[in-house]
Amino acid sequence: MILFFSQNALLIIFLMFETLKNKYWGTVIKWFHQARRLVLWIPIFSLLSGSVISASVYAYLKQRENEVQKVNSYQRAKETINQIDLSLSNSLLRIQTYEDFLIPRGSHYQNEYKSISQSLEHTLFHRLSIYQEMTSASDKAKKSPLKLVTRITRSSSHLPALTEEFVQSPMFSNAVKNLKSSLSMHKTLLYEYENIPRISVIMRSKEHKDIFFLFTAPLIAIFEKTDLSAGESVVVQDLNRNLAWEIKVSNSEKNILKLTAMPYDVTDTSLFHFVFDDGLPQSGIQLSFQFNYVKQAPSFISSANIGGLLSAFITLIISYLFYVLITLNQTAQRMIINKTLDLEKTAHDLQEALNGKTRFLGKISHEIRTPLNLILGMIDLCEENDTDKKLSHYLRSMKSSGEHLLSMIDDLLDLAKAESNDLNFHGRKTYLIQLLSDVTKLCATECETKGLKFYTYFSADLPNIVICDPNRLRQVLLNLLRNATKYTHTGHVSLNVTPLRSTHQGRVQLRFEIQDTGVGIPRDKLNKVFDAFFQVESSSSFSEGGVGLGLSIVKDIIKKMNGHIEVQSSLQTGSVFRVDLDLEVFDRTSWIETFKAETSDLKNILILSQDPLFLKSIEPLKQHPLLKVHIPTTKNFMHLMKQFKSTPNSFVVVDVESANLDIDELAKQVKNRIVILVGKYTALNSSVSHSVIAAMNNTPFLANELLVHFGLSSRSRARKLVKTAAALVPPKPGMQPQEKLKLIVADDDLGNVELYKAYFSKTTWDISYATNGLEAWELYQQGIPDLMVLDVRMPFMDGFAVIEKIRQHERNEGLSTIPIIVVTADLLDYTTEKAKQFERVTLLSKPLKKVLLFDQIQTMI
């Protein structure tokens, strides 16, 4: 671990050095070349330091191995001591059992030879000798005070018998005397007799004070069942007589060597030595044991060897890596310089390619929008002057096709912008309910044409004002709604908007759900519907047209708005698209609360409908404090009309398509109540024949518009009405366009020139037309106009070049700035930003509608 961190630290220092060198190249290049040779010492230093650390790691792991081996040897010694002590304790217990067995039989021990022999086989001892102390004077006068009563030897023992000389020895006599004078019941003797070290236990009889039992065994017998290995030994010492013997294992045989004196001199450092000199606790035998265990030779795969080798290997690898890094650094620098030059050239070429792509898209857009401008403009003029209503159907079809083509062009441009990450968003205050109403009205015509019902549900908890890009949000909803309408032939399309939750202070997450009952999407195609140019492969899908860009652009816009979109669909049952957006809230007041009445009188509302989706659209009205909404469950609506309380503030809302009421009979029941019929224009025109009955189109049905029929109005609607009224007020004298207004119009397309002439045909203005920028500049020099309309892309001199020359001329001559309308068909960001650089310049896009053009002229003059 120490090696790892130290080598990584060196690597980090080196990389930091390289980073600083590259960052401050100009300032460090001189001294870096001077210190360059010192860098070559890094591998050498790494090798030396790694060697030291490797040796330290090896020594540490070796010490740990010795410690572990020593602990294991000590545990072996303790287990051997416990084993010997347990064997001696069990043997002494047997001795006590002999005593209990022999006491009732008096001193006739020789008669019990067979039973005592059998019991002796289960002890550690090989021989039992029973002695009796002489009590008569004649017997005491003999050399030995003890008389042998009987001697029993195990059948498997080859231990030589003790002679009278041993019994008369001071060692034995003193042991007996000490035993008689002490409270102890037994005495242990450790001695050598006839070249055989022996251990004997002298035990005094509990009942007969003159009877002594002598149990004897070879000293080696107590170690027969221990786990001593070759080369290991045990030193046994008699603590009272200071004599010791060594039990040593050699070639799997136990050899006994006599030692002359204690303490035992330990000189062999290749052994582990463990001394137990407190005697045996269970048996009470006072012997000292010293275990000498052989140290195991470490194997090659020991942790010390592996750790040392691994550390040395890592040292060599890191040193080599340092060497490689340093030696390759110069080559890498040269390669980086060369690659940098190559990348700069590639980046330049790529930028040129992107610019070329942008110019190509702009040119394509211009070339397509220019004839579309003429087509749609002429259609508007035809509709305006159409006296033969038979042509209206054909004109609407032509206009729909032109707008469809225009929509595809916009989708292609947005796709190109999304791929180059150029989609722009401009957040501003947006009245949410007004935006939703405008979106649904734009899609209502298509639904009505196809005979589809259009339902909306705007939750009463929706905030009044949010901060978002309304154009992008409108684009998302229009794409999804038009897509739903396109693939739905029967049934309905619905738009539901609900708040999910407030994410944090000042923000809210809204869910926009678009549902249809159309042809649906196969399950295996659901994960591809948002891919560019993808279309469901079916004849019904292809018949609807389109190139499959709408949903791809919707996904890109929602991703840019940090939102989420998902789809659920199945064949022949329809589809549901859900869009979740996290928006900033400017005004937390709910939209339903913004609708106010002049009085605080409660209004009773009776809803007559059997359409559950229509009733769901009505639900937000229940949240208004001034409305008491009644939605009956019975189908006998005429009976309800008779029972409904007649007050001046009573309203009856009738869903013409599902209520099945007789309108004439309904008119008779009106009295003080106001009846509002809701349905399609075709149904309403045939039903409404009474002045007391109001009518409201149901394509789409909007709950906020129904509130207006109840006498309520919102602040945002009031502002819109005031703004509309102000726009309709005739301009003050001196501010309105002059009857002889002078204009210069420049466009290189002769068809568009004809369209401009048609637009201005009913005016009394003096208009000069040019087919290129140079002609427009020459017309300007002949006489300064009140306003100019310039196309962006024109030969000889484009629109912006003309503007630059005009503004330069105005500055040089001290003239006032004339207003200029720039018309473009490419809609590129470059064009928009370029137009913003000039004063009193407004950018309009093709196709250019007559109303929009005249409104802009009136605004700028």
Buried (B, 14 or more C-beta within 10 A) or exposed (E): EEBEEBBEEBBEEBEEBBEEBEEEEEEBEEEBEEEEEEBEEBBEEBBEBBBEBBEBBBEBBBEEBBEEBBEEBBEBBEEBBEBBBEBBBBBBEBBEEBBEEBEEEEEEBEEBEEEBBEBBEEBBBBBBBBBBBBEEEEBEEEEBBBBBBBBBBBEEBEBEEBEEEBBBBEEBBEBBEEBEEEEEBBBBBBBEBEEBBBBBBBBBBEEBEBBBBBBBBBBBBBBEEBEBEEBBBBBBBBBBBEBBBBBBBEEEEBEBEEBEEBEBEEEEEEBBBBBBEEBBEEBBBBBBBBBBBBBBEBEEEBBBBEBBEEBBEBBBEBBEBBBEBBEEBEEEBEEEEEEEEEEEEEEEEEEEEEEEEBEEBBEBBBBBBBBBBBBBBBBBBBEEEBEEEEEEEEBBEBBBBBBBBBBBBBBBBBBBBBEEEBBEEEBEEBBBBBBBBBBBBBBBEBBBEEEBBBBBBBBBEBBBBBBBBBBBBBBBBBBBBBBBBBBBBEBBBBBBBBBEEEEEEEBBBBBBBBBBBBBBBEEEBBEBBBEBEBBBEBEEBEEBEBEBBBBBBBBBBBBBBEBBBEBEBEEEEBBBBBBBBBBBBBBEEBBBBBBBBEEEEEBBBBBBBEBEBBBBBBBBBEBBEBBBBEBBEEEEBBEBBEEBEEBEBBBBBBBBBBBEBEBEEBBEBBEEBBBBBBBBEEBBEEBBEBEEBBBBBBBBBBBBBBBBBBBBBBBBBEEEEEEEEEEEEEEEEEEEBEEEBBBBBBBBBEBBBBBBEBBBEEBEBBBBBBBBBBBBBEBBEEEBBBBBBBBBBBEBBBBBBBBBBBBEBBEEEEEEEBBBBBBBBBBBEEBBEBBEEBEBBBBBBBBBBBEEBBEBBEEBB
